[in-house]
Amino acid sequence: MLVYGAAGHTGRFVVQALRELGHAVLLAGRDLGKLHAAFPDAPADQLRVQGLGDAAALTRLLAESSLVVNCAGPFADSAPQLLQAALQAGVHYVDVSAEQPTAREVFGQWGERYAAAGLCAAPAAAFYGALGDLLATSVLGDWPDADAIEVHIALDSWHPTEGTRKTGQRNAGRHVVYANGQFQAPPAVAPRKTWAFAAPFGEQAVVGFSSADAVTIAHHVRVPDVPAWMNETPLTELRAADTPAPVAVDPSGRSAQRFLVEVVVRRGGEARRASASGQDIYAITGPLAAQAVGRILAAGGALTGALSAGQLGDARSFLQALALRYLQLDFGG
């Protein structure tokens, strides 16, 4: 397959995870120098340089593969071109966007076209968008619907990449929440509460957060409310202009950042819970995207249309495939 935006911070984790699963990867982007810097040992025949402005050339590029993974943010700019090129080339599309508008557009505007072509488009196969969706889908089990699905996210820090900052600027004012069965603008004053996370986070003050998980979950689960919450410290760091970029602390390139995502599915007075914890929200996106890619390709054309990670086969086995190396899981019932 082909990874577009391979030289970016998250793109490199995606390439690494795909290679670890045995996939041959074409490394593509808009800057040959950045590709050489990110992959100094890559043979020249694995590198592809192509901008987004030439639709015909982009289609020819994607036709070299069976699937494209879009890692080039802001995705509001790259996704429309790559979605169209993938459709024209007859290849599947996956992206690692955390952008709510992009995921909503893929589900709302591209799903029928991809289904008609026998192709799959899977947006937000990333920390934001996939992990909460997979946890919710796993614990939903035999329930046909839910009264509410709550997503609680705790980070011990958030040192944003340059791409995260650009994405934030590009999508300013476009965030939504999912409440009363519809997407709507967030309240003028963000709601706050306390939440008792598992160790090591413990009780934290959390604030209402516009997460891509609300988009992916609401896409396929009958539920009127999908509130998402995050502890306040990382959001303060994200907003600060002087917060540094992430720094690698191990050979894989991961930062020291720790995360915990806890999901509660409520129905008729009952509650089911699950959680996942690990290291580095950018790094975990690599194996999440790689697992999505593997499932789409293994399905042999059975997965078509616009699908979230939670719709790519059994959600619990998806998460368990990552448990040995990347995630600590707790299906608490």
KELO-424216 format. One record per residue (C-alpha): x, y, z. Coordinates in steps of 0.2 Angstrom, whole numbers, plus 2048, in hexadecimal, padded with zeros to 3 digits. Layout:
# KELO-424216
XYZ...
//
This chain:
# KELO-424216
8008008008058127FF80781E80E80483080980C83C81581882F81A82683B82081B84382D81B83F84080C83484081082D82E82082683481781C84280B8168358188108298218078378127FE83D80D7F982B81F7F282881E7E883880E7DF8328187DB8228107E781681B7EF80881980180981B80F7FC82081F80481882E7FD81784180081A8527FA82C8557FE83A8497F984685080683A84C81483883B80E84B83880D84D83F81E83F83482684482481D85782681985981381584981280984D80D7F784981A7EA83C80F7E28328107F38318237F382382D7EA8228407E98128477E48088567E87F58577EA7F18637DD7F38587CE7E484C7CF7E98417C07FB83F7C77F483B7D87E882E7D17F78267C88018267D87F381D7E27F08107D48018097D97FA8027E97EA7F97EF7E88067FD7ED8178027F081D8147EE8308167F98378237FA84881C7F28558267E98608277DD8538207D086081C7DC86480D7E38538097D484880B7C984E7FD7D784C7F07DD83B7F67CB8347F87C78397E67D88327E07D68227E97C48207E27CA8237D17D98177D37CE80A7DA7D78087EB7D28097FD7D48188087D981A81A7DE8298247E482E8357DB83E8377D58448487CB85183F7B88508427B38598327BE84D8277B683E82F7A584482D7A884881B7AF83781779F82F81F79383B81879983F8067A583080179D82080879181D7FB79D8207ED7AA8147F579D8077F87978087E67A98067E07AC7F77EC7B98017F67BB8058087BE8178107C38168227C682782A7CD82B83B7D781B83D7E182384B7E182685E7D383385C7C582B8527CA8188537CF8148657BE81A86D7B481385F7BC8028617BA8028747A88078727A47FA8657AD7EC86F7A27EF87E7927F38757917E087277F7DA8707777EB87476F7F186477180386977680E87876F81C88278082588379282187F79F82B8897B182C8847BD8328927CF83688C7DE8398987EF83E8927FD84289E80484F89180185587F81085B87680885F86581085C85481186A84780486083E7F886184D7FA87384E7F787683C7E786B83D7E187484C7E28858427DA87D8337CB87683C7C88858487B688884A7B18778427B086C8527A086385779885986478B84B86277C84D86D76A84A86C76D83F85C77584D85278685685078586885679187685B79987386C79287E87A79988F87D7A088A88E7A787888D7A086D89A7AB8678A87AB8598B57B684D8BE7B983B8B97C282D8C27CE8258B67D78158B97E98178C07F481F8BD7E982E8B97DC82D8C77CF83A8C97D18488BD7C88588B87C28558A67BA8618997AF85E88A7B985A87B7B48598697BC8488647BB83F8537B583085E7A483885E7A483884B7A982684979E81F85778F82885179282383F78D81184378681085577481585977782086777083286B77F83887579283687379A84287F7AD84287F7B884988D7CA84C8907D585189F7D986389F7EC8638A07F085D88E7E38698877EC8778907FD8718887F586F8777EF88187780088987D80B88F86F81B88B87881787887C82586E87382286186682384E86C83584786F83983586C83E82B87C84081A87484681286483581185C83482485D82682586A82583387782383088981083688980482A8907F282888C7E28208937D181F88A7C28198947B181688C7A181389479280D88A78181089377080888F76180689A7698098AA7787FD8A77898028A37987F989A7A97FF89A7BA7FD8927CB8068917DB8068887EB80E88E7FC81088680B81B88080A82A8747FA82E86B80383185B80D82185B7FD81685F7F581D84F8028138457FC80184B7EA80784B7EB80C8397F57FD8347E87F183C7DA7FA8327E47F88227E77E68257D57E38297CF7EC8197DB7E280E7D87D18167C57D48137C87D28007BB7DF7FB7AE7DB8097B07EB8127A97F98077A380B80A7A88178187AC80D8287B38118397C08068417B27FF84C7AA7F883C7B97EF8357B57DE83C7B57D984E7BA7E98587C17DF8687CD7D485D7D27E48557D87EB8667DF7DB86C7EA7DA85D7F27EA8647F27E48768037DB87780E7EA8718047FA8717F57F987D7EF7F488E7DD7F088D7CF7EE89A7BE7E88957B67EB8A67A47E68A2
//
